[in-house]
Amino acid sequence: MPEPGITLVPVAAGLIFLGTYLVLALGKLPGFHLDRTGAALLGASLVVVCGVLTPAEAFYAIDGNTIALLLGMMIVVANLRLSGFFRLATDWIARHAQHPVVLLIAIVIASGIFSAFLVNDTICLALAPLVLDVVTRLGRRPVPYLLAVAMASNCGSTATITGNPQNIVIGSLSGISYGHFAEALSPIALAGLVLTIALIVLFFPKEFQTRERLEATSDRVTYHPALMFKSLAATSILVVLFFAGAAPAKAAILVGGLLLLTRIVKNTKIYREIDWPLLLMFAGLFIVVAGFEKALLSPSIVASVGRLHLESIPVLSVVTAVLSNVVSNVPAVLVLRPFIFPLHDQKTAWLTVAMASTLAGNFTVLGSVANLIVVQKAAARGVPIRFWDYFKIGAPLTILTIAFGAWWLAH
């Protein structure tokens, strides 16, 4: 007769997994202040307490490469932001854009390119308030330009492993090189940026279908030349290392660590720029998902899910996009992990998951953390971005870009 503890472990693992992902989907636990990070940490603790994983198994479940890469990139972006680089870039755009469409294109390109290499969430955190300042000075309607920041950051981040948190996870799990990843997905990212411009112009005709010219405007921009030079040099070296085949996690944490060796800015200022809750959420999710896999994912269950034809790029794209909008993109990637490994062409499958989970973030304003950052920054300045404002552009953009991405990867 089996011991009661043995039969209860799978039940406990299932309840912990479902509870954690329910809070992830809702954003917080109703009636409590438990947010996504808290849910992930509580779930991880319960996985160990209930005996689903031993403390050692829980520790080894955390993917150190993912945490190191994300932390290193956050340090790099923190230095760029503190140096005044992003303020200088947006001021340059304001002074040289002579038409609303040119201004929109410049914002989309800046948001897309920065997000491709420097993690889209951090780029939105830096650019959203600066773009709001620029368009306000120019007397333009803020909403379409803020939508451009969010949507372009999602599209642009598709291009590389360091574009967003879910790509960082996929890069670590898949072993795909930085160069191959960029070669496969950059055309999809570029198409997304073009479609972002086209759809925003189409849905905001009064803002962009005009002959009105923008008057050059500039405020005095404060920046630190020495810190900016150092940060840009470090960023350039880091990108070269990525494409040269260096392990992304090692390169990022090394460059990030070297940037802390400075007499220009106190390290405490850099630490305040780092998204510590996101790193903690990652660690907790790795443990929760590992417990779920160990206790509940038998070979027969994996085989049953495999009969959904996940090897088909269109099918996998749709499954990933739907799951990403239900529980968010990073948790979706971790849930799909055990079902990707048995597939014959794992690299193409991972590229498909990266493409679909990222572009699915444009579907609604709740689709990605980058969107929420832009909305929150705008609301703090008295500029509301309503659900429909986002959805009327984000939904068609998501469908078109994922359809194109699936077609591109299949050919």
Sequence and secondary structure as in RCSB ss.txt:
>XXXX:A:sequence
MPEPGITLVPVAAGLIFLGTYLVLALGKLPGFHLDRTGAALLGASLVVVCGVLTPAEAFYAIDGNTIALLLGMMI
VVANLRLSGFFRLATDWIARHAQHPVVLLIAIVIASGIFSAFLVNDTICLALAPLVLDVVTRLGRRPVPYLLAVA
MASNCGSTATITGNPQNIVIGSLSGISYGHFAEALSPIALAGLVLTIALIVLFFPKEFQTRERLEATSDRVTYHP
ALMFKSLAATSILVVLFFAGAAPAKAAILVGGLLLLTRIVKNTKIYREIDWPLLLMFAGLFIVVAGFEKALLSPS
IVASVGRLHLESIPVLSVVTAVLSNVVSNVPAVLVLRPFIFPLHDQKTAWLTVAMASTLAGNFTVLGSVANLIVV
QKAAARGVPIRFWDYFKIGAPLTILTIAFGAWWLAH
>XXXX:A:secstr
   HHHHHHHHHHHHHHHHHHHHHHHSB TTS  BHHHHHHHHHHHHHHTTSS HHHHHHHS HHHHHHHHHHHH
HHHHHHHHTHHHHHHHHHHHH  SHHHHHHHHHHHHHHHHHHH HHHHHHHHHHHHHHHHHHTT  HHHHHHHHH
HHHHHHHTTSGGGSHHHHHHHHHH   HHHHHHHHHHHHHHHHHHHHHHHHHH HHHHS               H
HHHHHHHHHHHHHHHHHHTT  HHHHHHHHHHHHTS SSS HHHHHHHS HHHHHHHHHHHHHHHHHHHHH  HH
HHHHHHTTTTTSHHHHHHHHHHHHHHH HHHHHHHHHHHHTTSS HHHHHHHHHHHHHHGGGSSTTS HHHHHHH
HHHHHTT    HHHHHHHHHHHHHHHHHHHHHHHH 
